[in-house]
Amino acid sequence: MESIENFMEELAKRAPRTLLTPDQQLDKMLRSSRFLQAFQQKHPELTRDDYLKALSMVYAAVKEQYYCDNCPGLEKCPNLVKGHFNQLDVNNGLLVSAMAPCDKQRAFEEQQRTQRLMRSYYVSEETLAASFESLEVDTSNRAAVARAIQFCEEMATMRKAKGIYLHGPFGVGKSYLMGAIARELSSRGVASLMVYVPDFVREIKESIQDNSYASKLEMLKDIPVLILDDIGAESLTPWIRDEILGVILHHRVNNHLPTLYTSNYSLDELEDHLSISNGNRIEVTKARRILERIRHYVDLFIIESENRRMQG
C-alpha cells in the first residue's frame, strides 16, 4: 500500500505539464488512502466512472482527511474551511460531498455556546472555570453541593427551582461552588448570570449620569438564573437597596426566577447591613422588605471550614 503522505507530496511537487491523469490520480488515491478505501467498501454500488466524474471532490475529501489525520490544531487548520472537512456521501446514486465540522470545531462551538449561556460581571476566571468534577467535597460543604446538583437538575427539567443562599467566612469555596452551578447549567442549556455585587454596584453608581444602568438592570431582572456573589460586601446606599436590589428581587420573585447568593453574612446579619442608610440612619422596615424577597425563596446553607485560598 502506498503512503498517502507520499502521494500528497508527489502532487505538490509536480508541474502542471507532468500532472497525473485522472485515472492515475484515482488509482493512487485508492491505493494510499484508507479513508477512500473504507468509503469504497461501504458503497460497492459506485463504479469507477462515478469516482472519475467526481474526482475533484474525491481529491478534496482525501486531501482534507489527510490534514485531519495530521491535525495541527484548530487555529492552524489548513483545510479550505477552518475546522471543517469535505465528507463524501451518496445521494440518488451519485457521489456527492458536503462540509462537516470536525471534533475540534464542534468542541469550540460548544465552548462558545457555553460562554454565551454563562455570563458574568467581574467574576474571576478561576470561578468561571469551576466544575462539580473539580470541587473538593467534605463534611462542611457536602449538603450544599448536593443541593447545587439538585438545583441544576430541576432547572434543566422544570425550569423552576428554589434558590440557594450560601454563607460563611472568606475562602471556603462559596463562589467556586456557584461557578460550578453556572457551568453545569450552561451544559444543560440554561442561561445564567453571575455578578460580583460590590463591583457591579460601583458600576451602577457610575452609570447614573448617562442612565445606562437601566439596560444592566433589565438583564439581571430577566436572566433565568441570577447569582449574586458576595452580597453584603457592597457599599450600600438607600437608592441601591430600594431602586436596584429591591426592584431586581421583586421582579424575579413575581416571575418565579430563582436567585442564588453567596455572602459572609447570615440572613439576619444581611438584614442589619441593609438597614443602615446614609448618615447611619436605621431603616429596618425597608431592609426587611428586601429580606422577605430572599428568605422565603432560598435554601440556606452555611459552609464553615479552613480558608482554601490560604491552603492553596
C-alpha positions in Angstrom: 0.0 0.0 0.0 1.3 3.4 -0.9 1.7 6.1 1.7 -0.9 8.9 1.4 1.8 11.3 2.6 4.0 10.4 -0.3 1.0 10.8 -2.7 0.3 14.3 -1.4 4.0 15.3 -1.6 4.2 14.0 -5.1 1.2 16.0 -6.3 2.6 19.1 -4.6 5.9 18.8 -6.5 4.6 18.1 -10.0 4.5 20.9 -12.5 1.2 21.3 -14.5 2.5 19.6 -17.6 3.5 16.5 -15.6 0.3 16.1 -13.6 -1.1 12.7 -13.3 -4.0 11.7 -15.5 -7.4 11.3 -13.8 -7.1 7.5 -13.9 -3.6 7.7 -12.3 -4.8 10.1 -9.6 -7.7 7.8 -8.7 -5.5 4.7 -8.7 -3.0 6.4 -6.4 -5.7 7.6 -4.0 -7.4 4.2 -3.9 -4.0 2.6 -3.1 -2.9 5.2 -0.5 -6.0 6.5 1.3 -7.5 4.3 4.0 -10.3 6.8 4.2 -11.2 6.3 0.5 -10.8 2.5 0.7 -13.3 2.4 3.6 -15.7 4.6 1.7 -15.4 2.3 -1.4 -16.2 -0.7 0.7 -19.2 1.0 2.2 -20.5 1.9 -1.2 -19.8 -1.1 -3.6 -22.6 0.2 -5.9 -20.3 3.1 -7.1 -18.4 2.4 -10.3 -15.0 3.6 -11.3 -16.7 6.1 -13.7 -18.7 7.5 -10.6 -15.4 8.3 -8.9 -13.8 9.8 -12.0 -16.8 12.0 -12.6 -16.5 13.4 -9.1 -12.7 13.2 -9.0 -12.2 16.8 -7.8 -14.4 16.3 -4.8 -12.9 12.9 -4.1 -9.4 14.5 -4.1 -10.6 17.4 -1.9 -12.0 14.9 0.6 -8.9 12.7 0.6 -6.6 15.7 1.0 -8.6 17.2 3.9 -8.9 13.8 5.6 -5.1 13.6 5.4 -4.8 17.0 7.0 -7.3 16.0 9.7 -5.3 12.8 10.4 -2.3 15.1 11.0 -4.2 17.9 12.6 -2.0 20.9 13.6 -4.8 22.3 15.8 -7.9 24.3 15.0 -6.1 27.7 14.7 -3.6 26.3 12.1 -6.2 24.1 10.2 -5.1 24.0 6.5 -8.5 22.9 5.2 -10.4 25.2 2.9 -12.9 26.0 5.6 -11.2 26.1 9.0 -12.5 23.4 11.3 -14.4 21.6 8.6 -13.7 18.8 6.1 -15.3 17.5 2.9 -17.4 14.5 3.7 -18.2 12.1 0.9 -21.7 10.6 0.6 -24.0 9.0 -2.0 -27.3 10.8 -2.9 -29.6 9.2 -5.5 -26.8 7.0 -6.8 -24.4 10.0 -7.2 -21.2 10.6 -5.3 -21.6 14.0 -3.5 -19.7 15.8 -0.8 -20.6 18.3 1.9 -18.8 20.3 4.5 -18.8 18.8 8.0 -17.3 20.3 11.3 -14.5 18.3 12.9 -14.5 17.3 16.6 -12.3 20.3 17.5 -14.6 22.7 15.7 -17.6 21.2 17.5 -15.8 21.5 20.8 -15.0 25.1 20.0 -18.7 25.9 19.1 -19.8 24.2 22.3 -17.4 26.3 24.3 -18.7 29.4 22.6 -22.3 28.4 23.4 -21.4 27.8 27.0 -19.8 31.2 27.3 -22.9 32.8 25.8 -25.1 31.0 28.3 -22.7 31.5 31.3 -22.2 35.3 31.5 -20.7 37.2 34.4 -19.9 40.6 35.8 -16.5 41.0 37.4 -16.2 37.3 38.3 -12.7 35.7 38.3 -11.6 33.3 35.6 -10.9 30.7 38.3 -14.5 30.9 39.5 -15.9 30.7 35.9 -13.7 27.6 35.2 -15.2 25.8 38.2 -17.0 22.5 37.8 -18.6 19.9 40.0 -15.8 17.5 39.0 -13.1 19.8 40.3 -14.9 20.6 43.6 -13.4 19.4 46.9 -16.3 17.9 48.8 -16.1 17.4 52.5 -18.4 17.5 55.5 -18.5 21.3 55.5 -20.0 21.6 52.0 -21.5 18.2 51.2 -25.1 19.3 51.8 -24.6 22.5 49.8 -23.0 20.6 46.9 -25.9 18.0 46.8 -28.4 20.8 46.7 -26.5 22.6 44.0 -26.5 19.5 41.8 -30.2 19.0 42.5 -30.9 22.7 41.6 -29.2 22.2 38.2 -31.3 19.1 37.5 -34.5 20.9 38.5 -33.7 23.9 36.2 -32.9 21.6 33.3 -36.2 19.7 33.6 -38.8 22.1 35.0 -37.0 25.5 34.6 -38.3 26.2 38.1 -36.4 25.8 41.4 -35.9 27.3 44.8 -32.8 29.5 45.1 -29.7 28.9 47.3 -28.1 31.1 49.9 -24.6 30.2 50.9 -22.9 32.0 53.7 -19.7 31.5 55.7 -16.2 33.0 56.2 -13.8 34.1 53.5 -12.2 31.5 51.2 -14.3 28.4 52.0 -15.4 27.9 48.3 -18.8 29.6 48.2 -18.1 31.4 44.9 -16.4 28.4 43.4 -19.5 26.3 44.1 -21.6 28.9 42.4 -19.3 28.9 39.4 -19.7 25.1 39.2 -23.5 25.6 39.2 -23.2 28.2 36.3 -21.1 25.9 34.3 -23.4 22.9 34.8 -26.4 25.0 33.9 -24.8 26.1 30.7 -24.1 22.5 29.7 -27.8 21.8 30.2 -28.8 24.8 28.1 -29.9 27.1 30.9 -28.6 30.7 30.8 -27.2 32.2 34.0 -25.5 35.4 35.0 -23.0 35.6 37.9 -22.5 39.1 39.4 -19.8 40.1 41.9 -22.0 42.5 43.8 -19.5 45.1 45.1 -18.1 45.8 41.6 -21.5 45.8 40.0 -22.8 48.3 42.5 -19.9 50.5 41.8 -20.6 50.4 38.1 -24.3 51.1 38.6 -23.4 54.2 40.6 -21.1 55.4 37.8 -23.7 54.9 35.1 -26.4 57.0 36.8 -25.4 60.1 34.8 -26.0 58.6 31.3 -28.9 56.4 32.5 -27.1 53.3 31.1 -27.8 51.4 34.3 -31.4 50.6 33.0 -30.2 48.0 30.4 -28.0 46.4 33.0 -30.9 46.2 35.4 -33.1 44.5 32.8 -30.6 41.8 32.3 -30.4 41.0 36.0 -34.2 41.0 36.2 -34.8 38.6 33.4 -31.9 36.1 33.3 -33.2 32.6 34.0 -30.7 32.1 36.9 -29.1 35.1 38.7 -26.1 34.5 41.0 -25.4 37.4 43.3 -21.9 36.8 44.6 -20.7 38.4 47.9 -23.9 40.3 48.7 -23.4 42.4 51.7 -19.8 43.4 50.8 -21.1 46.3 48.6 -21.0 50.0 49.6 -24.7 50.5 50.2 -27.0 53.5 49.6 -30.7 53.7 50.0 -31.0 54.0 46.2 -29.0 50.9 45.6 -31.1 49.0 48.1 -34.5 50.2 47.1 -34.2 51.0 43.4 -31.7 48.4 42.3 -31.6 45.4 44.6 -35.3 45.7 45.6 -36.5 46.1 42.0 -34.5 43.2 40.8 -35.6 40.8 43.5 -39.3 41.9 43.3 -39.4 41.2 39.6 -37.6 37.8 40.0 -39.9 36.7 42.8 -43.0 37.7 40.8 -41.8 35.8 37.8 -40.6 32.7 39.7 -37.0 33.2 38.6 -34.5 31.7 41.1 -31.7 33.8 42.6 -28.6 32.4 44.2 -26.5 34.2 46.7 -23.1 34.0 48.5 -22.3 36.1 51.5 -20.1 36.4 54.5 -23.3 37.4 56.4 -26.1 35.2 57.7 -29.6 36.4 56.7 -30.1 38.2 60.0 -26.7 39.9 59.6 -27.6 40.8 56.0 -30.8 42.5 57.2 -28.7 44.6 59.6 -26.4 45.6 56.8 -29.3 46.5 54.5 -31.0 48.6 57.2 -28.1 51.1 57.5 -28.6 54.1 55.3 -26.8 57.3 54.7 -25.9 59.2 57.9 -26.1 55.9 59.9 -29.9 56.1 59.8 -31.5 52.8 60.5 -34.3 51.7 58.2 -35.4 48.3 59.5 -38.7 48.1 57.5 -37.0 48.6 54.1 -34.3 46.1 55.0 -36.9 43.6 56.0 -38.8 44.1 52.7 -35.6 43.1 50.8 -35.1 40.1 53.1 -38.7 38.9 52.5 -37.7 38.5 48.9 -34.7 36.4 49.8 -35.6 34.4 52.9 -38.6 32.5 51.7 -37.2 31.8 48.3 -33.9 30.1 49.1 -32.5 27.0 50.8 -30.0 28.2 53.3 -26.5 26.6 53.8 -23.6 27.6 55.9 -20.1 26.5 54.9 -17.6 26.6 57.7 -14.1 25.2 57.0 -10.5 26.3 56.7 -9.7 29.1 54.2 -8.9 27.2 51.0 -7.2 30.1 49.5 -4.7 30.1 52.4 -4.2 26.4 51.9 -3.6 26.9 48.2 
